[in-house]
Amino acid sequence: MHITPRWAGFVTLFALMATDLAAQAPPYSNLHVLPSDISRQDLGEAMLLNLQGLGLRRRQNEGCLHCHVGTMEQPVDTWDFASDDKPAKRKARVMMAMVRAINGGFLNSLDDRLTPPIEVTCYTCHAGRTDPRTLTDLLAAAYEAGGIDSAITRFRQLRARYYEADAYDFRVRTLAGMADALARAEVYDDAIALARVNLEFHPEDHQARTNVRRLTLLQTEANDGLDAALAQYDRMRAEHPDEVDVLLLDDLGWWLSRQGQGDEAFVVFRKNLATFPDEYIPNESLGDALYFNADDLTGAIAVFEAWLERHPDHAMARRRLTNLKAEE
């Protein structure tokens, strides 16, 4: 029986700790994916991989109760291992068949496989958790069920338990992406609340700080108009000149553009270029917005020509201008 290298050093040692199914004498009953004459050691190894993949406890076989019928108050040899009453066991059987099909069929059909060949296990998707959904999906479900407070509470619980594990992506981008989704739904208070939690756990991260500011500007623009948002931007820049860089207005401009607010986006791009005249990003964004969003080829060419007059050796701008002129 092939054992994935990740667990190979532990399987033999802990196989008998994984399950007391061996209290029954082989052949075992009601096995559909595993062979009915499987040995005690191979069955223990298979069950151990399941426990490890789903992050279930081995102590006194407690994790076995995720799928099998019994209680911790009963002797293990009285548990009904053959019963299919628990949905988790029926799902596990389907998942084990799926893993077998992937490893034995799909992956085996690949050419030039690595040696030793890579195989999927329960851990591949579950990564030590019973629910294989992503962090974003779990937080979205919590949000739908109980609002932003429920989502934030769930995030704190999962981070406290799994932060140093492989289970979830706790990087800045996860909460930032969910905050953006809330902003697209115009739920700005909730978006900013989630972004502030992100900043709480990543206080030194520029993206986390910028995201709070950008969402705040979006909320101000939605509630009070673009002039108010740009005035707020000026205050942010005056208070934090070393942190408010060229990307904040650039992100705001493209956000407005994606929301169908093309005129407002052009105002933002032009202000960004005036604020950072020697940065290439606002120049390129204004030129691209003129070309892609306003179908203004002449205006886009003029933007890149003006930049190249001041920066004649800028290769990227030169390529963009050459491509634009080829369409004249």
Secondary structure, 3 states (H helix, E strand, C coil): CCCCHHHHHHHHHHHHHHCCHHHCCCCCCCCCCCCCCCCHHHHHHHHHHHHHHHCCCCHHHHHHHHCCECCCCCCHHHCECCCCCCHHHHHHHHHHHHHHHHHHHHHHHCCCCCCCCCCCCHHHHHCCCCCCCCHHHHHHHHHHHHHHHHHHHHHHHHHHHHCCCCCCCCCHHHHHHHHHHHHHCCCHHHHHHHHHHHHHHCCCCHHHHHHHHHHHHHHHHHHHCHHHHHHHHHHHHHHCCCCCCHHHHHHHHHHHHHCCCHHHHHHHHHHHHHHCCCCHHHHHHHHHHHHHHCCCHHHHHHHHHHHHHHCCCCHHHHHHHHHHHCCC
